[in-house]
Amino acid sequence: MTDTFDAIVIGSGISGGWAAKELTERGLKVLMIERGRAIEHQADYANELKAPWEMPFRGYGDQDLLDREYAVQQKGTNFDEYTMDHFVNDADHPYQTSSDKPFQWRRGYQLGGRSLTWGRQCQRWSDYDFSANARDGHGTDWPIRYADIAPWYDHVERYIGVNGSHEGLPQLPDGEFQPPMPLSAGEKALASRIAAAYPDRRLIPGRSANLTVAKEDEGRAQCQYRYLCARGCSYGAYFSTQSSTLPAARKTGRLTLQTDMIVERIEHDPKTGRAVAVHCIDARTRARHRYAARIFFLNASSFNSVGVLLRSSSEGFPQGLANRSGVLGRFIMDHATAVAGIATAPGLEDRTYFGNRPSNFVIPRFRNLDTADPRFVRGYSYQGVGIRANWPRGVHLPGVGPSLRRELASPGEWRIFMVAFAECLPRADNRVTLSKATDAWGMPQLDIRLHQGENERALLSDAASEARAMLGLLGGSILASVAEPDLAGSAVHEMGGARMGHDPATSVLNAHNQAHDVPNLFVTDGAMMASSACQNPSLTYMALTARAAAYAVEQMQAGRL
Amino acid sequence: MTSVATSAPSPAHSLSRRELLCGTAAVGALALATPRIAQNAAIDPADLTPLIDEVSDLVLPGSRVARPGAFIASVLPSRWRGLTVDDVQRVGRWLDQAVQGQFLRRDLAQRYAALASLDAAAFGRAPAASRAVDAETGQSWQTLKRAVLTAWYTSEKGGAGDLAFQLVPGRWDPDLPIGDHPHPLSNDWLAIWFS
């Protein structure tokens, strides 16, 4: 039996939620398919309000269990005993990677996907980014420019609520911001020293999808400064599918949600040249289902969307659906990251802060904007925090007894951390393919190969050097500075594999995220990315999803889809 | 190129950002160099409770009230905070040898002196004439010290007693005089993470 819809959205994460919201609000009857379990807003945030002493392992988890079943996930930020149910069990969901360059694939297979655990930083891309491939020849030219996406950035920011400061920086365009979350004393000290020493650099408050002003009409309260976001937030104070886009889609009465349903492949009709249905496996019963629709939005997360297309091969598309170009699965990217610098900030011992700000500071890119550095192309930015060291510093302090207990009952020294995010160039040999190994449902596992190249290493080397120079302005000690990239995947900004482009011979998607080869198929998650920039990408996924949804509906209404 | 499935821990170890930021790199370095094999199955971790209680109370006087020995012994089999039965036993043996007898039967002054000596040696601050600490014992001590500190500051008495604890701060005050908040939040998650 086949159920039929106007549109099917595959995936319920950041971009899938946006696709469902926009398509239903524009009048379509939509099925949203999620491979993982349902997590309902508020009711299912099991550990949201627990203190460490209420957890079996005080928040740190059962290390044997983590090593056995969460070998990859446990290495990532936001993973702990409170949040582990929002990450996949690696043992249940294996993938393949190379032994010398292991890719760290952080995933969340549940309703809302990684929208529950994301870092929430929302940074616009600029024309430095959308024209980068055309300028230096790496990758293929983006088929859009900033002007094409700017109104959609506005649209998304207004709806999800992004806090930030207006800075007037061309490389990091301002948006429709709520009031910013201010810098701490240590961060302000560094900001003023950088401003004095480097006219082309600025340390600014992060721009995060946490409400500083409530959106009462949407049932969302302002941030309570708990920094428990990844546990799920019953206040609805940060953007997630559950708090924001899913309620909007449900409100239309046109959304059907199907969880625990794994999309195996998309069926293509060679006579019409269109996608006609998705074939699914019930994750619990293994029963098979077929759902038909007029249009399809693929939002399964970058590499899983590529996997669906690769698994959807047919006589007409032997290398995977919408892959006449042969580039499907190629040119994958993830930001090259490293802890560029950690330093103490003396002289502020009489200052502290209160609350948990769920954001950070940003030092936007300053390399290769209007000049050309001979050592590398593209650029990097920093994200960081300034905090007062807390009780874990005692592990590294000599001494025992009353003096240690007194010491740890007071705030420790100020420390400033700066993590560099360097742009990853698109390269054909960085690639996702289907493995011969299969998963629990008999489908091929993904094989992910991504290495950071010489350009990324040169960027991170410069980033570490410049971080030391900037942190040195504080007059403290440099505690650490790393130029070697973290394992690929550590940024959790995987992108590419079904890139956008002008030319059907060299790209999978056109300027509207529509597959060149299959006009009623749209891919609007990270798979679409033709370059990586050095900004967080999720805001761009959301904006391009909303834009593509508007285009798709317009085309349907005009009878062209 | 060989492929590896990710259902098992990666054979290659690279210092991850999380390890560096959590400050676990130094403490875990030797543990990574020395393969972790099965823990001493002949020992019931509960038998180590008195030693852990005593060590905790010497490191942080008064912390015994949170029953750290019982808690840590209960999570030892899962290598909580990297700690193993072997680590605790190794520290116990060193302390017994330091007091030339049974550490737990010595008076408070002797127990404190022995533990302070171990700590100083492990941090490279012991006087030249002091009893040496081999690298493995020094590492075990730092791991045990991390465990007792964690047990205390994640207990209600330590985390909401010595320090402040407010699960819902409700506001962000970015720049305050230290006198307004002389005790840090034990749930200053970013600071915990980055310390």
Boltz contact constraints between the chains, C-beta under 6 A:
constraints:
  - contact:
      token1: [A, 52]
      token2: [B, 154]
      max_distance: 6.0
  - contact:
      token1: [A, 53]
      token2: [B, 155]
      max_distance: 6.0
  - contact:
      token1: [A, 53]
      token2: [B, 156]
      max_distance: 6.0
  - contact:
      token1: [A, 57]
      token2: [B, 75]
      max_distance: 6.0
  - contact:
      token1: [A, 58]
      token2: [B, 154]
      max_distance: 6.0
  - contact:
      token1: [A, 62]
      token2: [B, 78]
      max_distance: 6.0
  - contact:
      token1: [A, 63]
      token2: [B, 78]
      max_distance: 6.0
  - contact:
      token1: [A, 63]
      token2: [B, 79]
      max_distance: 6.0
  - contact:
      token1: [A, 64]
      token2: [B, 78]
      max_distance: 6.0
  - contact:
      token1: [A, 67]
      token2: [B, 9]
      max_distance: 6.0
  - contact:
      token1: [A, 71]
      token2: [B, 9]
      max_distance: 6.0
  - contact:
      token1: [A, 72]
      token2: [B, 6]
      max_distance: 6.0
  - contact:
      token1: [A, 75]
      token2: [B, 16]
      max_distance: 6.0
  - contact:
      token1: [A, 75]
      token2: [B, 18]
      max_distance: 6.0
  - contact:
      token1: [A, 90]
      token2: [B, 6]
      max_distance: 6.0
  - contact:
      token1: [A, 90]
      token2: [B, 7]
      max_distance: 6.0
  - contact:
      token1: [A, 91]
      token2: [B, 7]
      max_distance: 6.0
  - contact:
      token1: [A, 94]
      token2: [B, 5]
      max_distance: 6.0
  - contact:
      token1: [A, 94]
      token2: [B, 6]
      max_distance: 6.0
  - contact:
      token1: [A, 94]
      token2: [B, 7]
      max_distance: 6.0
  - contact:
      token1: [A, 95]
      token2: [B, 6]
      max_distance: 6.0
  - contact:
      token1: [A, 96]
      token2: [B, 3]
      max_distance: 6.0
  - contact:
      token1: [A, 98]
      token2: [B, 1]
      max_distance: 6.0
  - contact:
      token1: [A, 99]
      token2: [B, 2]
      max_distance: 6.0
  - contact:
      token1: [A, 99]
      token2: [B, 4]
      max_distance: 6.0
  - contact:
      token1: [A, 102]
      token2: [B, 10]
      max_distance: 6.0
  - contact:
      token1: [A, 181]
      token2: [B, 172]
      max_distance: 6.0
  - contact:
      token1: [A, 182]
      token2: [B, 174]
      max_distance: 6.0
  - contact:
      token1: [A, 184]
      token2: [B, 174]
      max_distance: 6.0
  - contact:
      token1: [A, 185]
      token2: [B, 175]
      max_distance: 6.0
  - contact:
      token1: [A, 224]
      token2: [B, 168]
      max_distance: 6.0
  - contact:
      token1: [A, 224]
      token2: [B, 170]
      max_distance: 6.0
  - contact:
      token1: [A, 225]
      token2: [B, 169]
      max_distance: 6.0
  - contact:
      token1: [A, 225]
      token2: [B, 171]
      max_distance: 6.0
  - contact:
      token1: [A, 225]
      token2: [B, 172]
      max_distance: 6.0
  - contact:
      token1: [A, 226]
      token2: [B, 168]
      max_distance: 6.0
  - contact:
      token1: [A, 227]
      token2: [B, 189]
      max_distance: 6.0
  - contact:
      token1: [A, 339]
      token2: [B, 17]
      max_distance: 6.0
  - contact:
      token1: [A, 339]
      token2: [B, 20]
      max_distance: 6.0
  - contact:
      token1: [A, 350]
      token2: [B, 178]
      max_distance: 6.0
  - contact:
      token1: [A, 351]
      token2: [B, 175]
      max_distance: 6.0
  - contact:
      token1: [A, 352]
      token2: [B, 176]
      max_distance: 6.0
  - contact:
      token1: [A, 352]
      token2: [B, 178]
      max_distance: 6.0
  - contact:
      token1: [A, 352]
      token2: [B, 181]
      max_distance: 6.0
  - contact:
      token1: [A, 353]
      token2: [B, 173]
      max_distance: 6.0
  - contact:
      token1: [A, 353]
      token2: [B, 174]
      max_distance: 6.0
  - contact:
      token1: [A, 354]
      token2: [B, 173]
      max_distance: 6.0
  - contact:
      token1: [A, 354]
      token2: [B, 176]
      max_distance: 6.0
  - contact:
      token1: [A, 354]
      token2: [B, 181]
      max_distance: 6.0
  - contact:
      token1: [A, 355]
      token2: [B, 169]
      max_distance: 6.0
  - contact:
      token1: [A, 355]
      token2: [B, 171]
      max_distance: 6.0
  - contact:
      token1: [A, 355]
      token2: [B, 172]
      max_distance: 6.0
  - contact:
      token1: [A, 356]
      token2: [B, 189]
      max_distance: 6.0
  - contact:
      token1: [A, 357]
      token2: [B, 172]
      max_distance: 6.0
  - contact:
      token1: [A, 385]
      token2: [B, 190]
      max_distance: 6.0
  - contact:
      token1: [A, 387]
      token2: [B, 190]
      max_distance: 6.0
  - contact:
      token1: [A, 387]
      token2: [B, 191]
      max_distance: 6.0
  - contact:
      token1: [A, 387]
      token2: [B, 194]
      max_distance: 6.0
  - contact:
      token1: [A, 389]
      token2: [B, 195]
      max_distance: 6.0
  - contact:
      token1: [A, 390]
      token2: [B, 184]
      max_distance: 6.0
  - contact:
      token1: [A, 390]
      token2: [B, 188]
      max_distance: 6.0
  - contact:
      token1: [A, 390]
      token2: [B, 191]
      max_distance: 6.0
  - contact:
      token1: [A, 390]
      token2: [B, 192]
      max_distance: 6.0
  - contact:
      token1: [A, 390]
      token2: [B, 195]
      max_distance: 6.0
  - contact:
      token1: [A, 391]
      token2: [B, 153]
      max_distance: 6.0
  - contact:
      token1: [A, 392]
      token2: [B, 192]
      max_distance: 6.0
  - contact:
      token1: [A, 392]
      token2: [B, 195]
      max_distance: 6.0
  - contact:
      token1: [A, 393]
      token2: [B, 195]
      max_distance: 6.0
  - contact:
      token1: [A, 394]
      token2: [B, 149]
      max_distance: 6.0
  - contact:
      token1: [A, 395]
      token2: [B, 146]
      max_distance: 6.0
  - contact:
      token1: [A, 398]
      token2: [B, 123]
      max_distance: 6.0
  - contact:
      token1: [A, 398]
      token2: [B, 125]
      max_distance: 6.0
  - contact:
      token1: [A, 400]
      token2: [B, 58]
      max_distance: 6.0
  - contact:
      token1: [A, 400]
      token2: [B, 59]
      max_distance: 6.0
  - contact:
      token1: [A, 400]
      token2: [B, 115]
      max_distance: 6.0
  - contact:
      token1: [A, 400]
      token2: [B, 116]
      max_distance: 6.0
  - contact:
      token1: [A, 400]
      token2: [B, 119]
      max_distance: 6.0
  - contact:
      token1: [A, 402]
      token2: [B, 61]
      max_distance: 6.0
  - contact:
      token1: [A, 405]
      token2: [B, 60]
      max_distance: 6.0
  - contact:
      token1: [A, 409]
      token2: [B, 162]
      max_distance: 6.0
  - contact:
      token1: [A, 409]
      token2: [B, 183]
      max_distance: 6.0
  - contact:
      token1: [A, 411]
      token2: [B, 184]
      max_distance: 6.0
  - contact:
      token1: [A, 417]
      token2: [B, 194]
      max_distance: 6.0
  - contact:
      token1: [A, 486]
      token2: [B, 17]
      max_distance: 6.0
  - contact:
      token1: [A, 487]
      token2: [B, 14]
      max_distance: 6.0
  - contact:
      token1: [A, 490]
      token2: [B, 17]
      max_distance: 6.0
